[in-house]
């Protein structure tokens, strides 16, 4: 009688095949539990039974070799490992959703936000260089009257930011310093201040109402030393650059901005003069950190935009006729 064939190899293959591989459904289940704070609510969101959702979570934890959710409290809490894994899971799910979105088969524009004055005199060179180098990725320049120029509201992917950000605004953002812009005074063209051909100083402005952009501007009355500080009662408060320029052109106020505004917003009724002793304003290129807890991915072309912006600045600095700046 012939001996039975050996089956160890076949058995071994079968045992290996029983090992679970994490799938997208496991990540979605975990994220639903993390967001809802309970299996009951998460199961309702996913339209599946609680036992099935609990099994899915256990399978994921077995695969990761770690407990991701603490079930000992009335409200489920993520463990330390769970909190670390959440960002990774959210990024992975968002990336898959992004890849499977039919709309993404078309060019994905990179939305560059600014609250005012964009990249100053470098704006056009940046747009032209980008179009020549990355024609497959349109670069859309958007003005958004917000401190983060649309980053926090999701209107932009990357932004040129001058206004100092509050801690809650800066959370989850990354940035690259581009340059420092010199401050300038903006005065009515028919005013005595406009007759000065040289630089003005802060003391020369205190006897005039100051136009302040309270939404996205970089100028506050704290710019003046306490002994020279203008009264807030005389300030002209505006919400954007258009109204700021309008108030100055009408002779209702004077203002303080940067050289970028003088370059991007020439006005027949406004004269810009260098402002001595007022310090420079840093210009940052800012974008969302990746991955984010929300699962929204950043635009993959952001690093290329940073590189192109720095190249444009470097080339401008090499010109003998370039205005003086600080980098």
C-alpha positions in Angstrom: 0.0 0.0 0.0 1.4 3.4 -1.1 2.2 5.9 1.6 0.0 8.9 1.9 1.5 12.1 0.4 3.1 14.5 2.8 0.9 17.5 3.5 3.0 19.7 5.7 3.7 22.3 3.0 0.1 22.5 2.0 -1.0 22.9 5.7 1.7 25.6 6.2 0.3 27.6 3.2 -3.2 27.4 4.5 -2.1 28.6 8.0 -0.4 31.6 6.4 -3.5 32.4 4.3 -5.6 32.6 7.5 -3.6 35.7 8.7 -5.8 38.7 8.3 -4.7 41.6 6.1 -6.0 45.0 7.1 -8.3 46.5 4.5 -9.8 49.9 3.9 -13.0 48.9 5.8 -11.0 48.4 8.9 -9.6 51.9 8.7 -13.0 53.4 8.1 -14.4 51.5 11.0 -11.7 52.7 13.4 -12.1 56.3 12.2 -15.8 56.2 12.7 -15.4 54.9 16.3 -12.8 57.6 17.0 -15.0 60.4 15.7 -18.2 59.1 17.2 -16.8 58.2 20.6 -18.9 55.0 20.8 -19.4 51.8 18.9 -23.2 52.4 18.9 -23.0 55.7 17.2 -20.3 54.6 14.8 -22.3 51.5 13.9 -25.3 53.7 13.1 -23.1 56.0 10.9 -21.7 53.0 9.0 -25.1 51.2 8.9 -23.7 48.0 10.3 -24.4 46.0 13.5 -22.5 46.8 16.7 -21.1 43.2 17.0 -19.9 43.4 13.4 -18.2 46.7 14.1 -16.6 45.4 17.3 -15.2 42.4 15.4 -13.8 44.7 12.7 -12.0 46.8 15.4 -10.6 43.7 17.1 -9.3 42.4 13.7 -7.5 45.7 13.2 -6.0 45.7 16.7 -4.8 42.1 16.2 -3.2 43.1 12.9 -1.5 46.1 14.5 -0.5 44.2 17.6 -1.7 47.0 19.8 -4.9 48.1 21.6 -6.2 51.2 19.7 -9.3 52.0 21.7 -9.8 52.0 25.5 -13.2 50.4 26.2 -13.0 50.6 30.1 -14.8 54.0 30.3 -18.4 54.9 29.5 -17.1 56.8 26.5 -14.6 55.1 24.3 -11.2 56.8 24.3 -8.3 56.3 22.0 -5.1 54.9 23.5 -1.8 56.5 22.9 -1.2 54.1 20.0 -4.7 54.8 18.8 -4.1 58.6 18.7 -0.9 58.1 16.7 -2.6 55.7 14.3 -5.6 58.0 13.8 -3.6 60.5 11.7 -2.0 57.8 9.6 -5.4 56.1 9.0 -7.1 59.3 8.1 -4.3 60.2 5.7 -4.5 56.7 4.1 -8.3 56.8 3.7 -8.2 60.4 2.3 -5.5 59.4 -0.2 -7.5 56.4 -1.4 -10.6 58.6 -1.7 -8.6 61.2 -3.6 -7.1 58.6 -6.0 -10.6 57.2 -6.8 -12.2 60.6 -7.3 -13.0 60.8 -11.0 -12.7 64.6 -10.8 -9.0 64.1 -10.0 -8.3 62.6 -13.4 -8.5 66.2 -14.6 -5.7 68.7 -13.6 -5.7 69.5 -9.9 -5.2 73.2 -9.5 -2.8 74.4 -6.8 -4.7 77.3 -5.0 -2.3 80.0 -3.8 -4.0 82.4 -1.4 -3.1 85.8 -0.2 -4.9 88.5 1.8 -3.3 91.4 0.0 -0.4 92.2 -2.3 0.3 88.6 -3.2 4.1 88.2 -3.8 4.7 91.8 -4.5 6.8 92.5 -7.6 7.6 88.7 -7.7 4.0 87.7 -8.3 4.2 87.8 -12.1 7.6 86.1 -12.4 6.3 83.4 -10.0 3.1 82.7 -12.1 5.0 82.7 -15.4 7.8 80.4 -14.1 5.2 78.0 -12.7 3.3 77.9 -15.9 6.5 77.1 -17.9 7.7 74.5 -15.4 4.5 72.8 -14.4 2.0 73.3 -17.2 0.0 70.2 -16.1 -0.8 71.8 -12.7 -2.6 75.2 -12.9 -1.6 77.7 -10.2 -4.6 79.7 -9.1 -3.9 83.0 -7.3 -6.8 83.7 -5.0 -7.3 86.7 -2.7 -9.1 85.7 0.5 -9.7 88.3 3.2 -8.7 86.1 6.1 -5.6 86.1 8.3 -4.5 82.7 6.9 -5.6 83.7 3.3 -8.1 80.7 3.1 -6.0 78.0 4.6 -8.1 77.4 7.7 -11.4 77.7 5.7 -10.1 75.2 3.1 -10.3 77.8 0.3 -6.6 77.5 -0.5 -3.9 74.9 -0.5 -1.0 77.2 0.3 -0.9 80.9 1.2 1.4 83.9 1.3 1.0 85.2 4.9 2.3 88.3 6.5 -0.1 88.7 9.5 1.2 87.1 12.7 -0.9 84.0 13.4 -2.5 83.2 16.7 -1.5 79.8 18.2 -4.9 78.3 17.3 -4.5 79.5 13.7 -0.9 78.2 13.4 -1.7 74.8 14.7 -1.2 72.1 12.0 0.5 74.6 9.6 4.0 74.5 8.2 5.8 77.4 6.6 8.8 78.6 4.7 10.2 82.1 5.3 10.6 83.9 2.0 11.8 87.4 2.7 11.4 90.5 4.9 9.5 93.4 3.4 10.2 97.0 4.3 7.4 99.0 5.7 6.1 102.0 3.8 3.7 104.9 4.6 0.7 105.4 2.3 -0.5 109.0 2.3 -3.0 111.1 0.2 -1.3 112.4 -2.9 -2.4 116.0 -2.1 -1.3 116.0 1.5 1.7 117.7 3.1 3.2 114.3 3.8 3.3 113.5 0.1 5.5 116.5 -0.5 8.3 114.9 1.5 10.7 113.2 -1.0 12.6 111.3 1.7 11.5 108.6 4.2 8.8 109.4 6.7 8.8 108.2 10.3 6.1 107.0 12.7 6.0 110.4 14.5 5.0 112.1 11.2 1.9 110.1 11.0 0.5 110.4 14.5 -1.5 113.6 13.8 -3.5 111.9 11.2 -6.2 109.2 11.4 -4.6 105.8 10.8 -6.4 103.3 8.4 -6.2 99.8 9.9 -7.1 96.6 8.2 -8.5 94.7 11.2 -9.0 91.4 9.3 -5.7 90.6 7.7 -3.4 93.6 8.1 -0.1 93.7 9.9 -0.4 97.2 11.3 -1.8 97.9 14.7 -1.5 100.9 16.9 1.1 99.0 19.0 3.6 99.7 16.2 4.0 103.2 17.7 5.9 103.7 20.9 3.5 104.2 23.8 4.4 107.9 24.1 3.5 108.5 20.4 0.7 106.0 20.0 -2.3 107.4 18.2 -5.7 107.4 19.8 -7.8 104.4 18.8 -10.8 106.7 18.7 -9.4 108.3 15.5 -8.5 105.1 13.7 -10.3 104.3 10.5 -11.1 100.6 10.6 -11.5 98.6 7.3 -11.7 95.0 6.4 -9.7 94.7 3.2 -7.1 96.4 1.0 -9.6 98.1 -1.3 -11.3 99.9 1.5 -7.9 100.8 3.0 -6.8 102.4 -0.2 -10.1 104.1 -0.6 -9.9 105.8 2.8 -6.4 107.0 2.1 -7.1 108.2 -1.4 -10.1 110.2 -0.1 -7.9 112.0 2.4 -9.6 110.4 5.4 -6.5 108.6 6.7 -2.9 107.6 6.3 -1.7 104.0 6.4 1.2 101.7 6.9 1.9 98.7 4.8 4.9 97.0 3.0 6.7 97.6 -0.2 4.6 94.8 -1.8 1.5 97.0 -1.5 3.3 99.9 -3.2 4.3 97.5 -6.0 0.9 95.8 -6.4 -1.5 98.7 -5.7 -0.3 101.9 -7.3 -3.1 104.6 -7.0 -3.2 108.0 -8.6 -4.4 109.6 -5.3 -2.0 107.7 -3.0 1.7 108.2 -2.5 4.0 105.7 -0.9 7.0 106.7 1.1 9.7 104.6 2.9 9.0 104.4 6.6 12.0 104.7 8.8 12.3 103.0 12.2 9.2 100.8 11.8 10.9 97.4 11.2 10.3 94.9 8.5 7.5 92.4 7.9 8.3 88.8 7.3 6.6 87.1 4.3 5.9 83.4 4.8 4.6 80.7 2.5 2.4 78.6 4.6 0.5 75.3 4.0 -1.3 72.6 5.9 0.6 69.9 7.7 0.3 66.4 6.2 -1.2 64.2 7.4 -3.9 66.0 9.2 -6.3 64.6 11.8 -9.2 65.5 9.5 -7.8 63.3 6.8 -7.7 66.0 4.2 -4.4 65.6 2.2 -2.2 68.5 1.2 -1.6 69.3 -2.4 1.4 67.3 -3.7 2.8 70.2 -5.6 3.4 72.4 -2.6 7.1 71.5 -2.3 7.6 72.5 -5.9 5.9 75.9 -5.3 8.3 76.5 -2.4 11.3 75.8 -4.6 10.1 78.0 -7.4 9.3 80.9 -5.1 12.8 80.7 -3.6 14.3 80.5 -7.1 12.4 83.6 -8.2 13.6 85.5 -5.1 17.2 84.5 -5.7 17.2 85.6 -9.3 15.7 88.9 -8.4 18.4 89.5 -5.8 21.0 88.9 -8.5 19.7 91.8 -10.6 21.8 95.0 -10.3 18.6 97.1 -10.7 16.5 95.1 -8.1 15.1 97.2 -5.2 16.8 96.5 -1.9 15.3 93.8 0.2 16.1 91.6 3.1 16.5 87.8 3.0 
